[in-house]
Amino acid sequence: MSEARTGVSTARPDTEGKLAARVAEQLEEEIVTAGWPVGRVIGSESDLLSRVKVSRAVFREAVRILEHHDVAYMRRGPGGGLVVKAPDSAAAVRASALYLGYRNATWEQVFEARVALELQCVELATRQIDEEGIALLRATLERENEVQQTGLLGTNDLHTALARISGNPAFELFIDVLTRLSVGGRSMTRTARAAGEVSEGHAKIVDAVVSGDVALARHHMRVHLDHIFDSLRAQAEPPGPRLLAHRQIGPDVSEPHDKRGDPLGASDDTTGRPGRDSAAIFRDPFT
């Protein structure tokens, strides 16, 4: 049956990818326009196929793109369909690690950017703290104490909580990304002294924020970040985006390379390298 009679695009294989990307973009725009309704089914496969008017193969490739972007996923069975999901900042961390690794950014440079954002963020949070924000900070400190009792050094939850209180979603995202990148996915060595310094530093920051003292909040945040910087610098293995990118895609790509654009090998070659279990994983290594 012809495309003219069915109204369905029968794109050639070499254009199916571009068509799928356009369909994915169209569905993303619909989700954004609807206010990003997490958990809502925006249509069954048959309903959406009739709307976007592409082949089933192209539509399913578009869905794969949406799933890869953490925008939506296809739920099978009764009541199923394309379900809107909340994006995960981990995708931004991976993309940032790759880009900064490509630009040969050092962990010190990433940490410098983190410090600038953290100081601005704690200032905003202090200026507009309310009872709900105070409760969030107190609960965050309590959870951190529980985490330390399990043998871990602590968490970054206080930093993300302050970003949330600041009321700026960009701070929430970028502080989360820069916090993960600046430590390269690693934790500082836990000792009783280190754990105590983290708890004390966080408690002083919270007390200053709750009291509304902007200057003191910035001071305690700076002291705390300086301590983290010194601890990371003392580690034998440098942290940062290069290390995180190395773990994501392997040394062939993350290490300095003077011939960008050169092929690293065919699919059959690269799937046999460490960390590559199948062709499917090779094609979509970040899922």
ChimeraX commands (.cxc) that place a marker at each C-alpha (Angstrom):
marker #1 position 0.00,0.00,0.00 radius 0.5
marker #1 position 1.44,3.37,-0.98 radius 0.5
marker #1 position 2.35,6.25,1.32 radius 0.5
marker #1 position -0.27,8.41,-0.37 radius 0.5
marker #1 position -3.04,5.94,0.52 radius 0.5
marker #1 position -1.96,5.20,4.10 radius 0.5
marker #1 position -0.73,8.66,5.09 radius 0.5
marker #1 position 2.26,6.95,6.72 radius 0.5
marker #1 position 5.80,7.99,5.86 radius 0.5
marker #1 position 7.81,5.20,4.23 radius 0.5
marker #1 position 11.23,6.77,4.61 radius 0.5
marker #1 position 14.32,5.17,3.15 radius 0.5
marker #1 position 16.70,3.59,5.69 radius 0.5
marker #1 position 19.19,6.43,5.30 radius 0.5
marker #1 position 16.56,8.98,6.35 radius 0.5
marker #1 position 14.76,6.96,9.03 radius 0.5
marker #1 position 17.15,8.16,11.73 radius 0.5
marker #1 position 16.52,11.81,10.93 radius 0.5
marker #1 position 12.79,11.23,10.79 radius 0.5
marker #1 position 12.84,9.42,14.14 radius 0.5
marker #1 position 14.77,12.34,15.65 radius 0.5
marker #1 position 12.13,14.78,14.39 radius 0.5
marker #1 position 9.32,12.65,15.82 radius 0.5
marker #1 position 11.13,12.45,19.16 radius 0.5
marker #1 position 11.56,16.23,19.16 radius 0.5
marker #1 position 7.86,16.70,18.38 radius 0.5
marker #1 position 6.85,14.46,21.30 radius 0.5
marker #1 position 9.33,16.20,23.60 radius 0.5
marker #1 position 7.79,19.56,22.72 radius 0.5
marker #1 position 4.31,18.20,23.48 radius 0.5
marker #1 position 5.49,16.99,26.89 radius 0.5
marker #1 position 7.10,20.34,27.72 radius 0.5
marker #1 position 4.00,22.24,26.57 radius 0.5
marker #1 position 1.84,20.03,28.80 radius 0.5
marker #1 position 3.95,21.00,31.83 radius 0.5
marker #1 position 6.01,17.77,31.91 radius 0.5
marker #1 position 3.29,15.61,33.55 radius 0.5
marker #1 position 5.40,12.85,35.10 radius 0.5
marker #1 position 3.59,9.50,35.12 radius 0.5
marker #1 position 0.99,10.45,32.52 radius 0.5
marker #1 position 0.42,8.21,29.50 radius 0.5
marker #1 position 0.38,10.55,26.51 radius 0.5
marker #1 position -0.88,7.88,24.14 radius 0.5
marker #1 position -0.74,4.23,23.20 radius 0.5
marker #1 position 1.52,3.10,20.40 radius 0.5
marker #1 position -1.40,2.86,17.95 radius 0.5
marker #1 position -2.73,6.29,18.97 radius 0.5
marker #1 position 0.65,7.94,18.57 radius 0.5
marker #1 position 1.31,6.19,15.26 radius 0.5
marker #1 position -1.90,7.66,13.88 radius 0.5
marker #1 position -0.84,11.11,15.07 radius 0.5
marker #1 position 2.76,11.23,13.90 radius 0.5
marker #1 position 2.12,9.23,10.71 radius 0.5
marker #1 position 5.38,7.36,10.42 radius 0.5
marker #1 position 6.21,3.68,10.13 radius 0.5
marker #1 position 6.26,1.52,13.24 radius 0.5
marker #1 position 10.03,1.10,12.89 radius 0.5
marker #1 position 10.61,4.87,12.80 radius 0.5
marker #1 position 8.24,5.42,15.72 radius 0.5
marker #1 position 9.99,2.83,17.87 radius 0.5
marker #1 position 13.34,4.43,17.09 radius 0.5
marker #1 position 11.85,7.77,18.22 radius 0.5
marker #1 position 10.74,6.11,21.46 radius 0.5
marker #1 position 14.25,4.75,21.95 radius 0.5
marker #1 position 15.56,8.33,21.63 radius 0.5
marker #1 position 13.05,9.54,24.23 radius 0.5
marker #1 position 14.06,6.74,26.58 radius 0.5
marker #1 position 17.74,7.54,26.06 radius 0.5
marker #1 position 17.03,11.21,26.86 radius 0.5
marker #1 position 15.13,10.25,30.04 radius 0.5
marker #1 position 11.99,11.94,28.72 radius 0.5
marker #1 position 9.54,9.02,28.47 radius 0.5
marker #1 position 9.36,5.24,28.20 radius 0.5
marker #1 position 6.99,2.77,26.56 radius 0.5
marker #1 position 4.95,0.70,29.03 radius 0.5
marker #1 position 3.52,-2.52,27.63 radius 0.5
marker #1 position 0.29,-4.27,28.50 radius 0.5
marker #1 position -3.21,-3.03,29.41 radius 0.5
marker #1 position -3.25,0.67,30.15 radius 0.5
marker #1 position 0.19,0.97,28.66 radius 0.5
marker #1 position 1.61,3.53,26.29 radius 0.5
marker #1 position 4.24,6.24,26.23 radius 0.5
marker #1 position 4.74,7.35,29.85 radius 0.5
marker #1 position 6.34,10.67,30.82 radius 0.5
marker #1 position 9.21,10.32,33.29 radius 0.5
marker #1 position 11.27,12.71,35.37 radius 0.5
marker #1 position 14.69,13.36,33.79 radius 0.5
marker #1 position 17.77,12.16,35.65 radius 0.5
marker #1 position 20.64,14.60,36.10 radius 0.5
marker #1 position 23.02,11.68,35.55 radius 0.5
marker #1 position 22.58,12.22,31.81 radius 0.5
marker #1 position 23.86,15.79,32.20 radius 0.5
marker #1 position 26.78,14.52,34.26 radius 0.5
marker #1 position 27.78,12.04,31.55 radius 0.5
marker #1 position 27.51,14.60,28.78 radius 0.5
marker #1 position 29.46,17.17,30.79 radius 0.5
marker #1 position 32.15,14.63,31.66 radius 0.5
marker #1 position 32.64,13.77,28.01 radius 0.5
marker #1 position 32.75,17.39,26.87 radius 0.5
marker #1 position 35.07,18.57,29.64 radius 0.5
marker #1 position 37.26,15.52,29.12 radius 0.5
marker #1 position 37.44,16.44,25.43 radius 0.5
marker #1 position 38.44,19.99,26.39 radius 0.5
marker #1 position 41.09,18.61,28.78 radius 0.5
marker #1 position 39.52,20.42,31.73 radius 0.5
marker #1 position 41.24,19.74,35.03 radius 0.5
marker #1 position 39.42,18.84,38.20 radius 0.5
marker #1 position 40.74,22.06,39.73 radius 0.5
marker #1 position 38.98,24.07,37.02 radius 0.5
marker #1 position 35.74,22.20,37.61 radius 0.5
marker #1 position 36.05,22.75,41.34 radius 0.5
marker #1 position 36.65,26.46,40.78 radius 0.5
marker #1 position 33.35,26.69,38.90 radius 0.5
marker #1 position 31.64,24.73,41.67 radius 0.5
marker #1 position 32.91,27.13,44.35 radius 0.5
marker #1 position 31.55,30.15,42.48 radius 0.5
marker #1 position 28.10,28.58,42.16 radius 0.5
marker #1 position 28.02,27.22,45.72 radius 0.5
marker #1 position 28.81,30.61,47.26 radius 0.5
marker #1 position 26.12,32.35,45.22 radius 0.5
marker #1 position 23.66,29.57,45.99 radius 0.5
marker #1 position 24.17,29.65,49.77 radius 0.5
marker #1 position 23.73,33.43,49.68 radius 0.5
marker #1 position 20.39,33.14,47.86 radius 0.5
marker #1 position 19.24,30.35,50.16 radius 0.5
marker #1 position 20.10,32.40,53.25 radius 0.5
marker #1 position 18.21,35.44,51.97 radius 0.5
marker #1 position 15.00,33.53,51.35 radius 0.5
marker #1 position 15.02,30.68,53.90 radius 0.5
marker #1 position 11.60,29.85,55.32 radius 0.5
marker #1 position 10.20,27.25,57.73 radius 0.5
marker #1 position 9.92,24.65,54.99 radius 0.5
marker #1 position 13.54,25.23,54.01 radius 0.5
marker #1 position 14.68,25.04,57.63 radius 0.5
marker #1 position 12.91,21.69,58.02 radius 0.5
marker #1 position 14.59,20.42,54.84 radius 0.5
marker #1 position 18.06,21.40,56.08 radius 0.5
marker #1 position 17.53,19.84,59.51 radius 0.5
marker #1 position 16.25,16.62,57.95 radius 0.5
marker #1 position 19.22,16.57,55.57 radius 0.5
marker #1 position 21.69,16.82,58.47 radius 0.5
marker #1 position 19.88,14.03,60.29 radius 0.5
marker #1 position 20.05,11.75,57.25 radius 0.5
marker #1 position 23.73,12.50,56.85 radius 0.5
marker #1 position 24.41,11.46,60.44 radius 0.5
marker #1 position 22.62,8.18,59.71 radius 0.5
marker #1 position 24.74,7.67,56.60 radius 0.5
marker #1 position 27.94,8.26,58.55 radius 0.5
marker #1 position 26.92,5.61,61.06 radius 0.5
marker #1 position 26.98,3.09,58.21 radius 0.5
marker #1 position 30.68,3.83,57.63 radius 0.5
marker #1 position 30.48,6.40,54.83 radius 0.5
marker #1 position 32.03,9.85,54.94 radius 0.5
marker #1 position 28.84,11.74,54.26 radius 0.5
marker #1 position 26.69,12.95,51.37 radius 0.5
marker #1 position 26.32,15.93,49.06 radius 0.5
marker #1 position 22.64,16.23,49.97 radius 0.5
marker #1 position 23.13,19.50,51.86 radius 0.5
marker #1 position 24.51,21.19,48.76 radius 0.5
marker #1 position 21.57,20.08,46.62 radius 0.5
marker #1 position 19.14,21.05,49.39 radius 0.5
marker #1 position 20.56,24.57,49.48 radius 0.5
marker #1 position 20.26,24.74,45.69 radius 0.5
marker #1 position 16.60,23.76,45.97 radius 0.5
marker #1 position 15.97,26.39,48.62 radius 0.5
marker #1 position 17.58,29.03,46.39 radius 0.5
marker #1 position 14.58,28.66,44.10 radius 0.5
marker #1 position 16.74,28.46,40.99 radius 0.5
marker #1 position 16.41,25.14,39.09 radius 0.5
marker #1 position 19.64,25.91,37.21 radius 0.5
marker #1 position 21.54,25.93,40.50 radius 0.5
marker #1 position 20.04,22.53,41.36 radius 0.5
marker #1 position 21.24,21.02,38.09 radius 0.5
marker #1 position 24.67,22.62,37.80 radius 0.5
marker #1 position 25.65,22.14,41.44 radius 0.5
marker #1 position 24.68,18.49,41.18 radius 0.5
marker #1 position 26.69,18.12,37.98 radius 0.5
marker #1 position 29.74,20.02,39.20 radius 0.5
marker #1 position 29.73,18.25,42.56 radius 0.5
marker #1 position 29.86,14.86,40.87 radius 0.5
marker #1 position 32.43,15.94,38.31 radius 0.5
marker #1 position 34.76,17.66,40.75 radius 0.5
marker #1 position 35.18,14.44,42.71 radius 0.5
marker #1 position 35.21,12.21,39.64 radius 0.5
marker #1 position 32.67,9.80,41.10 radius 0.5
marker #1 position 34.87,9.12,44.11 radius 0.5
marker #1 position 34.51,9.75,47.80 radius 0.5
marker #1 position 37.19,11.17,50.04 radius 0.5
marker #1 position 38.85,8.70,52.37 radius 0.5
marker #1 position 36.72,8.25,55.48 radius 0.5
marker #1 position 38.34,8.63,58.85 radius 0.5
marker #1 position 36.75,9.60,62.15 radius 0.5
marker #1 position 38.36,13.01,61.82 radius 0.5
marker #1 position 37.21,13.51,58.23 radius 0.5
marker #1 position 33.66,12.48,59.10 radius 0.5
marker #1 position 33.63,14.88,62.02 radius 0.5
marker #1 position 34.88,17.74,59.84 radius 0.5
marker #1 position 32.14,17.13,57.27 radius 0.5
marker #1 position 29.43,17.03,59.94 radius 0.5
marker #1 position 30.77,20.11,61.69 radius 0.5
marker #1 position 31.15,22.04,58.44 radius 0.5
marker #1 position 27.63,21.22,57.30 radius 0.5
marker #1 position 26.16,22.05,60.71 radius 0.5
marker #1 position 27.86,25.46,60.74 radius 0.5
marker #1 position 26.55,26.23,57.25 radius 0.5
marker #1 position 23.00,25.28,58.25 radius 0.5
marker #1 position 23.11,27.35,61.45 radius 0.5
marker #1 position 24.30,30.41,59.52 radius 0.5
marker #1 position 21.64,29.97,56.82 radius 0.5
marker #1 position 18.86,29.49,59.36 radius 0.5
marker #1 position 19.96,32.59,61.27 radius 0.5
marker #1 position 19.87,34.62,58.05 radius 0.5
marker #1 position 23.54,35.65,58.28 radius 0.5
marker #1 position 24.66,35.83,54.66 radius 0.5
marker #1 position 28.30,36.71,55.36 radius 0.5
marker #1 position 28.69,33.90,57.88 radius 0.5
marker #1 position 26.98,31.38,55.60 radius 0.5
marker #1 position 29.34,32.26,52.75 radius 0.5
marker #1 position 32.33,32.04,55.11 radius 0.5
marker #1 position 31.44,28.58,56.41 radius 0.5
marker #1 position 30.69,27.34,52.89 radius 0.5
marker #1 position 34.06,28.60,51.66 radius 0.5
marker #1 position 35.90,26.95,54.56 radius 0.5
marker #1 position 34.05,23.70,53.91 radius 0.5
marker #1 position 34.84,23.77,50.17 radius 0.5
marker #1 position 38.50,24.56,50.87 radius 0.5
marker #1 position 38.64,21.47,53.08 radius 0.5
marker #1 position 37.15,19.34,50.29 radius 0.5
marker #1 position 39.65,20.77,47.80 radius 0.5
marker #1 position 42.61,19.97,50.04 radius 0.5
marker #1 position 41.34,16.43,50.64 radius 0.5
marker #1 position 40.86,15.76,46.93 radius 0.5
marker #1 position 44.27,17.18,46.07 radius 0.5
marker #1 position 45.88,14.83,48.58 radius 0.5
marker #1 position 44.51,11.76,46.79 radius 0.5
marker #1 position 46.88,9.66,44.74 radius 0.5
marker #1 position 44.54,9.43,41.73 radius 0.5
marker #1 position 43.38,12.82,40.43 radius 0.5
marker #1 position 39.59,13.07,40.26 radius 0.5
marker #1 position 37.56,15.06,37.78 radius 0.5
marker #1 position 35.94,14.80,34.35 radius 0.5
marker #1 position 38.83,12.94,32.71 radius 0.5
marker #1 position 38.56,10.12,35.25 radius 0.5
marker #1 position 34.77,10.01,35.02 radius 0.5
marker #1 position 34.88,10.03,31.21 radius 0.5
marker #1 position 37.53,7.28,31.35 radius 0.5
marker #1 position 35.09,5.13,33.32 radius 0.5
marker #1 position 32.23,5.89,30.95 radius 0.5
marker #1 position 33.87,5.27,27.58 radius 0.5
marker #1 position 37.33,3.86,28.19 radius 0.5
marker #1 position 40.87,5.21,27.82 radius 0.5
marker #1 position 40.87,5.18,24.01 radius 0.5
marker #1 position 38.50,8.15,23.95 radius 0.5
marker #1 position 39.02,9.89,27.29 radius 0.5
marker #1 position 42.81,10.07,27.12 radius 0.5
marker #1 position 44.39,13.01,25.23 radius 0.5
marker #1 position 44.17,12.41,21.50 radius 0.5
marker #1 position 45.82,14.57,18.87 radius 0.5
marker #1 position 43.83,13.12,15.98 radius 0.5
marker #1 position 40.22,13.85,16.86 radius 0.5
marker #1 position 37.92,12.46,14.21 radius 0.5
marker #1 position 40.04,9.34,13.64 radius 0.5
marker #1 position 38.16,6.03,13.84 radius 0.5
marker #1 position 38.93,3.94,16.91 radius 0.5
marker #1 position 37.88,0.72,15.22 radius 0.5
marker #1 position 34.93,-1.05,13.69 radius 0.5
marker #1 position 32.00,-2.19,15.80 radius 0.5
marker #1 position 33.31,-5.76,15.85 radius 0.5
marker #1 position 36.67,-4.52,17.13 radius 0.5
marker #1 position 35.37,-2.29,19.91 radius 0.5
marker #1 position 32.77,-4.72,21.23 radius 0.5
marker #1 position 35.57,-7.09,22.13 radius 0.5
marker #1 position 37.33,-4.58,24.38 radius 0.5
marker #1 position 37.03,-4.56,28.17 radius 0.5
marker #1 position 33.67,-3.31,29.38 radius 0.5
marker #1 position 31.85,-4.08,26.09 radius 0.5
marker #1 position 29.62,-7.13,26.52 radius 0.5
marker #1 position 27.51,-6.94,23.37 radius 0.5
marker #1 position 26.85,-5.00,20.19 radius 0.5
marker #1 position 23.68,-3.61,21.76 radius 0.5
marker #1 position 25.64,-2.17,24.68 radius 0.5
marker #1 position 28.24,-0.81,22.27 radius 0.5
marker #1 position 25.57,1.04,20.29 radius 0.5
marker #1 position 24.07,2.60,23.44 radius 0.5
marker #1 position 26.79,2.52,26.13 radius 0.5
marker #1 position 25.27,5.17,28.41 radius 0.5
marker #1 position 22.00,3.46,29.26 radius 0.5
marker link #1:1,2 radius 0.2
marker link #1:2,3 radius 0.2
marker link #1:3,4 radius 0.2
marker link #1:4,5 radius 0.2
marker link #1:5,6 radius 0.2
marker link #1:6,7 radius 0.2
marker link #1:7,8 radius 0.2
marker link #1:8,9 radius 0.2
marker link #1:9,10 radius 0.2
marker link #1:10,11 radius 0.2
marker link #1:11,12 radius 0.2
marker link #1:12,13 radius 0.2
marker link #1:13,14 radius 0.2
marker link #1:14,15 radius 0.2
marker link #1:15,16 radius 0.2
marker link #1:16,17 radius 0.2
marker link #1:17,18 radius 0.2
marker link #1:18,19 radius 0.2
marker link #1:19,20 radius 0.2
marker link #1:20,21 radius 0.2
marker link #1:21,22 radius 0.2
marker link #1:22,23 radius 0.2
marker link #1:23,24 radius 0.2
marker link #1:24,25 radius 0.2
marker link #1:25,26 radius 0.2
marker link #1:26,27 radius 0.2
marker link #1:27,28 radius 0.2
marker link #1:28,29 radius 0.2
marker link #1:29,30 radius 0.2
marker link #1:30,31 radius 0.2
marker link #1:31,32 radius 0.2
marker link #1:32,33 radius 0.2
marker link #1:33,34 radius 0.2
marker link #1:34,35 radius 0.2
marker link #1:35,36 radius 0.2
marker link #1:36,37 radius 0.2
marker link #1:37,38 radius 0.2
marker link #1:38,39 radius 0.2
marker link #1:39,40 radius 0.2
marker link #1:40,41 radius 0.2
marker link #1:41,42 radius 0.2
marker link #1:42,43 radius 0.2
marker link #1:43,44 radius 0.2
marker link #1:44,45 radius 0.2
marker link #1:45,46 radius 0.2
marker link #1:46,47 radius 0.2
marker link #1:47,48 radius 0.2
marker link #1:48,49 radius 0.2
marker link #1:49,50 radius 0.2
marker link #1:50,51 radius 0.2
marker link #1:51,52 radius 0.2
marker link #1:52,53 radius 0.2
marker link #1:53,54 radius 0.2
marker link #1:54,55 radius 0.2
marker link #1:55,56 radius 0.2
marker link #1:56,57 radius 0.2
marker link #1:57,58 radius 0.2
marker link #1:58,59 radius 0.2
marker link #1:59,60 radius 0.2
marker link #1:60,61 radius 0.2
marker link #1:61,62 radius 0.2
marker link #1:62,63 radius 0.2
marker link #1:63,64 radius 0.2
marker link #1:64,65 radius 0.2
marker link #1:65,66 radius 0.2
marker link #1:66,67 radius 0.2
marker link #1:67,68 radius 0.2
marker link #1:68,69 radius 0.2
marker link #1:69,70 radius 0.2
marker link #1:70,71 radius 0.2
marker link #1:71,72 radius 0.2
marker link #1:72,73 radius 0.2
marker link #1:73,74 radius 0.2
marker link #1:74,75 radius 0.2
marker link #1:75,76 radius 0.2
marker link #1:76,77 radius 0.2
marker link #1:77,78 radius 0.2
marker link #1:78,79 radius 0.2
marker link #1:79,80 radius 0.2
marker link #1:80,81 radius 0.2
marker link #1:81,82 radius 0.2
marker link #1:82,83 radius 0.2
marker link #1:83,84 radius 0.2
marker link #1:84,85 radius 0.2
marker link #1:85,86 radius 0.2
marker link #1:86,87 radius 0.2
marker link #1:87,88 radius 0.2
marker link #1:88,89 radius 0.2
marker link #1:89,90 radius 0.2
marker link #1:90,91 radius 0.2
marker link #1:91,92 radius 0.2
marker link #1:92,93 radius 0.2
marker link #1:93,94 radius 0.2
marker link #1:94,95 radius 0.2
marker link #1:95,96 radius 0.2
marker link #1:96,97 radius 0.2
marker link #1:97,98 radius 0.2
marker link #1:98,99 radius 0.2
marker link #1:99,100 radius 0.2
marker link #1:100,101 radius 0.2
marker link #1:101,102 radius 0.2
marker link #1:102,103 radius 0.2
marker link #1:103,104 radius 0.2
marker link #1:104,105 radius 0.2
marker link #1:105,106 radius 0.2
marker link #1:106,107 radius 0.2
marker link #1:107,108 radius 0.2
marker link #1:108,109 radius 0.2
marker link #1:109,110 radius 0.2
marker link #1:110,111 radius 0.2
marker link #1:111,112 radius 0.2
marker link #1:112,113 radius 0.2
marker link #1:113,114 radius 0.2
marker link #1:114,115 radius 0.2
marker link #1:115,116 radius 0.2
marker link #1:116,117 radius 0.2
marker link #1:117,118 radius 0.2
marker link #1:118,119 radius 0.2
marker link #1:119,120 radius 0.2
marker link #1:120,121 radius 0.2
marker link #1:121,122 radius 0.2
marker link #1:122,123 radius 0.2
marker link #1:123,124 radius 0.2
marker link #1:124,125 radius 0.2
marker link #1:125,126 radius 0.2
marker link #1:126,127 radius 0.2
marker link #1:127,128 radius 0.2
marker link #1:128,129 radius 0.2
marker link #1:129,130 radius 0.2
marker link #1:130,131 radius 0.2
marker link #1:131,132 radius 0.2
marker link #1:132,133 radius 0.2
marker link #1:133,134 radius 0.2
marker link #1:134,135 radius 0.2
marker link #1:135,136 radius 0.2
marker link #1:136,137 radius 0.2
marker link #1:137,138 radius 0.2
marker link #1:138,139 radius 0.2
marker link #1:139,140 radius 0.2
marker link #1:140,141 radius 0.2
marker link #1:141,142 radius 0.2
marker link #1:142,143 radius 0.2
marker link #1:143,144 radius 0.2
marker link #1:144,145 radius 0.2
marker link #1:145,146 radius 0.2
marker link #1:146,147 radius 0.2
marker link #1:147,148 radius 0.2
marker link #1:148,149 radius 0.2
marker link #1:149,150 radius 0.2
marker link #1:150,151 radius 0.2
marker link #1:151,152 radius 0.2
marker link #1:152,153 radius 0.2
marker link #1:153,154 radius 0.2
marker link #1:154,155 radius 0.2
marker link #1:155,156 radius 0.2
marker link #1:156,157 radius 0.2
marker link #1:157,158 radius 0.2
marker link #1:158,159 radius 0.2
marker link #1:159,160 radius 0.2
marker link #1:160,161 radius 0.2
marker link #1:161,162 radius 0.2
marker link #1:162,163 radius 0.2
marker link #1:163,164 radius 0.2
marker link #1:164,165 radius 0.2
marker link #1:165,166 radius 0.2
marker link #1:166,167 radius 0.2
marker link #1:167,168 radius 0.2
marker link #1:168,169 radius 0.2
marker link #1:169,170 radius 0.2
marker link #1:170,171 radius 0.2
marker link #1:171,172 radius 0.2
marker link #1:172,173 radius 0.2
marker link #1:173,174 radius 0.2
marker link #1:174,175 radius 0.2
marker link #1:175,176 radius 0.2
marker link #1:176,177 radius 0.2
marker link #1:177,178 radius 0.2
marker link #1:178,179 radius 0.2
marker link #1:179,180 radius 0.2
marker link #1:180,181 radius 0.2
marker link #1:181,182 radius 0.2
marker link #1:182,183 radius 0.2
marker link #1:183,184 radius 0.2
marker link #1:184,185 radius 0.2
marker link #1:185,186 radius 0.2
marker link #1:186,187 radius 0.2
marker link #1:187,188 radius 0.2
marker link #1:188,189 radius 0.2
marker link #1:189,190 radius 0.2
marker link #1:190,191 radius 0.2
marker link #1:191,192 radius 0.2
marker link #1:192,193 radius 0.2
marker link #1:193,194 radius 0.2
marker link #1:194,195 radius 0.2
marker link #1:195,196 radius 0.2
marker link #1:196,197 radius 0.2
marker link #1:197,198 radius 0.2
marker link #1:198,199 radius 0.2
marker link #1:199,200 radius 0.2
marker link #1:200,201 radius 0.2
marker link #1:201,202 radius 0.2
marker link #1:202,203 radius 0.2
marker link #1:203,204 radius 0.2
marker link #1:204,205 radius 0.2
marker link #1:205,206 radius 0.2
marker link #1:206,207 radius 0.2
marker link #1:207,208 radius 0.2
marker link #1:208,209 radius 0.2
marker link #1:209,210 radius 0.2
marker link #1:210,211 radius 0.2
marker link #1:211,212 radius 0.2
marker link #1:212,213 radius 0.2
marker link #1:213,214 radius 0.2
marker link #1:214,215 radius 0.2
marker link #1:215,216 radius 0.2
marker link #1:216,217 radius 0.2
marker link #1:217,218 radius 0.2
marker link #1:218,219 radius 0.2
marker link #1:219,220 radius 0.2
marker link #1:220,221 radius 0.2
marker link #1:221,222 radius 0.2
marker link #1:222,223 radius 0.2
marker link #1:223,224 radius 0.2
marker link #1:224,225 radius 0.2
marker link #1:225,226 radius 0.2
marker link #1:226,227 radius 0.2
marker link #1:227,228 radius 0.2
marker link #1:228,229 radius 0.2
marker link #1:229,230 radius 0.2
marker link #1:230,231 radius 0.2
marker link #1:231,232 radius 0.2
marker link #1:232,233 radius 0.2
marker link #1:233,234 radius 0.2
marker link #1:234,235 radius 0.2
marker link #1:235,236 radius 0.2
marker link #1:236,237 radius 0.2
marker link #1:237,238 radius 0.2
marker link #1:238,239 radius 0.2
marker link #1:239,240 radius 0.2
marker link #1:240,241 radius 0.2
marker link #1:241,242 radius 0.2
marker link #1:242,243 radius 0.2
marker link #1:243,244 radius 0.2
marker link #1:244,245 radius 0.2
marker link #1:245,246 radius 0.2
marker link #1:246,247 radius 0.2
marker link #1:247,248 radius 0.2
marker link #1:248,249 radius 0.2
marker link #1:249,250 radius 0.2
marker link #1:250,251 radius 0.2
marker link #1:251,252 radius 0.2
marker link #1:252,253 radius 0.2
marker link #1:253,254 radius 0.2
marker link #1:254,255 radius 0.2
marker link #1:255,256 radius 0.2
marker link #1:256,257 radius 0.2
marker link #1:257,258 radius 0.2
marker link #1:258,259 radius 0.2
marker link #1:259,260 radius 0.2
marker link #1:260,261 radius 0.2
marker link #1:261,262 radius 0.2
marker link #1:262,263 radius 0.2
marker link #1:263,264 radius 0.2
marker link #1:264,265 radius 0.2
marker link #1:265,266 radius 0.2
marker link #1:266,267 radius 0.2
marker link #1:267,268 radius 0.2
marker link #1:268,269 radius 0.2
marker link #1:269,270 radius 0.2
marker link #1:270,271 radius 0.2
marker link #1:271,272 radius 0.2
marker link #1:272,273 radius 0.2
marker link #1:273,274 radius 0.2
marker link #1:274,275 radius 0.2
marker link #1:275,276 radius 0.2
marker link #1:276,277 radius 0.2
marker link #1:277,278 radius 0.2
marker link #1:278,279 radius 0.2
marker link #1:279,280 radius 0.2
marker link #1:280,281 radius 0.2
marker link #1:281,282 radius 0.2
marker link #1:282,283 radius 0.2
marker link #1:283,284 radius 0.2
marker link #1:284,285 radius 0.2
marker link #1:285,286 radius 0.2
marker link #1:286,287 radius 0.2
view
